[in-house]
Amino acid sequence: MAWRYIRSDMKLVTGQIKLKKSEVRNQSSDKLIKLGREVSRTLGFKQRFLMTYRPRICPFDVLMDFVPDGSSILDIGCGNGLWLFLLSRLDRIASGIGIEVDREKIAIAESIKDERDNLEFIALKQDDDWPKGEFDCVTLIDVLHHVAPAEQRVFIGKLKKMNTKCVIIKDIDPKAKIKSFFNTLHDLVLSGQKTFYCEKEKVAQWLTEDGFKVSRTFRCDRMWYSHYVVVAEKS
Ligand SMILES: C[S@@+](CC[C@H](N)C(=O)[O-])C[C@H]1O[C@@H](n2cnc3c(N)ncnc32)[C@H](O)[C@@H]1O
């Protein structure tokens, strides 16, 4: 048994050190928090706070595993570009385009770009076509639940026309009623936006109908947020 020096905030269980929950959380999300802080350092307090701590509640570290190294990526509903900045500053992508309906967020993203970032941010309207280029990967992170239910099928259907090898969708699972309620509160308070959650099975089914091969569908909760991820490839 390892009876060595034991910090007072750790419990000893039959000779093994049992870490407190806060000490076993994912280390790479800690790294992304540092990066988020670095990326947003010139912004005001609210933006800096939101960009710094978003990797704590959104599993960017898990999503990154599905992004091919050195890829070109299109991020739909990119917000102020955090996801693309994280990938760029970690040298995980060659280039990235972020599109977004909120012009203010695009202006923020453009304002924090520097010479390290081969990134472009484009403001567009809800019904505009998405960029026509060739991408290795298209990502949709927490966007689908801001699209009205009657339009969600058409929205996902737009991916079919995209020239991409892979699609990564991350959203909130409505099956977790209490956790998804917390996300509804979060979105209402922070952005005043309504939420319309769509089940992951439905998203996977739509992608399959549109000729994608769904390779992964899984839950990936963080704190009180019920995230799901759907990964699909062009078959
Ligand atoms: C919860 S935020 C997520 C931002 C970013 N993807 C992230 O994970 O940090 C959702 C974003 O989707 C944008 N959005 C909503 N509907 C959209 C649409 N039809 N096309 C593009 N962006 C949209 C919103 O303006 C908002 O910035």
The ligand as an SDF file (V2000), in Angstrom:
LIG
                    3D

 27 29  0  0  0  0  0  0  0  0999 V2000
  -24.9910   28.7370  -29.2140 C   0  0  0  0  0  0  0  0  0  0  0  0
  -24.1880   29.6720  -30.4500 S   0  0  0  0  0  0  0  0  0  0  0  0
  -22.8250   28.6200  -30.8150 C   0  0  0  0  0  0  0  0  0  0  0  0
  -21.6640   29.3490  -31.4150 C   0  0  0  0  0  0  0  0  0  0  0  0
  -20.4780   28.4870  -31.7720 C   0  0  0  0  0  0  0  0  0  0  0  0
  -20.8280   27.4580  -32.7260 N   0  0  0  0  0  0  0  0  0  0  0  0
  -19.8840   27.8380  -30.5310 C   0  0  0  0  0  0  0  0  0  0  0  0
  -20.1040   26.6200  -30.3370 O   0  0  0  0  0  0  0  0  0  0  0  0
  -19.2220   28.5050  -29.7400 O   0  0  0  0  0  0  0  0  0  0  0  0
  -25.2270   29.4280  -31.8790 C   0  0  0  0  0  0  0  0  0  0  0  0
  -24.8600   30.3520  -33.0310 C   0  0  0  0  0  0  0  0  0  0  0  0
  -25.5410   29.9510  -34.2010 O   0  0  0  0  0  0  0  0  0  0  0  0
  -25.9040   31.1140  -34.9250 C   0  0  0  0  0  0  0  0  0  0  0  0
  -26.9740   30.7440  -35.8520 N   0  0  0  0  0  0  0  0  0  0  0  0
  -28.2680   30.4740  -35.5660 C   0  0  0  0  0  0  0  0  0  0  0  0
  -28.9320   30.1490  -36.6990 N   0  0  0  0  0  0  0  0  0  0  0  0
  -28.0320   30.2120  -37.7180 C   0  0  0  0  0  0  0  0  0  0  0  0
  -28.1010   29.9830  -39.1200 C   0  0  0  0  0  0  0  0  0  0  0  0
  -29.2480   29.6350  -39.7160 N   0  0  0  0  0  0  0  0  0  0  0  0
  -26.9900   30.1380  -39.8610 N   0  0  0  0  0  0  0  0  0  0  0  0
  -25.8250   30.4960  -39.2810 C   0  0  0  0  0  0  0  0  0  0  0  0
  -25.6900   30.7440  -37.9490 N   0  0  0  0  0  0  0  0  0  0  0  0
  -26.7850   30.5990  -37.1840 C   0  0  0  0  0  0  0  0  0  0  0  0
  -26.2970   32.0850  -33.8210 C   0  0  0  0  0  0  0  0  0  0  0  0
  -26.2730   33.4270  -34.2660 O   0  0  0  0  0  0  0  0  0  0  0  0
  -25.2610   31.8040  -32.7580 C   0  0  0  0  0  0  0  0  0  0  0  0
  -24.1260   32.6140  -32.8760 O   0  0  0  0  0  0  0  0  0  0  0  0
  1  2  1  0
  2  3  1  0
  2 10  1  0
  3  4  1  0
  4  5  1  0
  5  6  1  0
  5  7  1  0
  7  8  2  0
  7  9  1  0
 10 11  1  0
 11 12  1  0
 11 26  1  0
 12 13  1  0
 13 14  1  0
 13 24  1  0
 14 15  1  0
 14 23  1  0
 15 16  2  0
 16 17  1  0
 17 18  1  0
 17 23  2  0
 18 19  1  0
 18 20  2  0
 20 21  1  0
 21 22  2  0
 22 23  1  0
 24 25  1  0
 24 26  1  0
 26 27  1  0
M  CHG  2   2   1   9  -1
M  END
$$$$
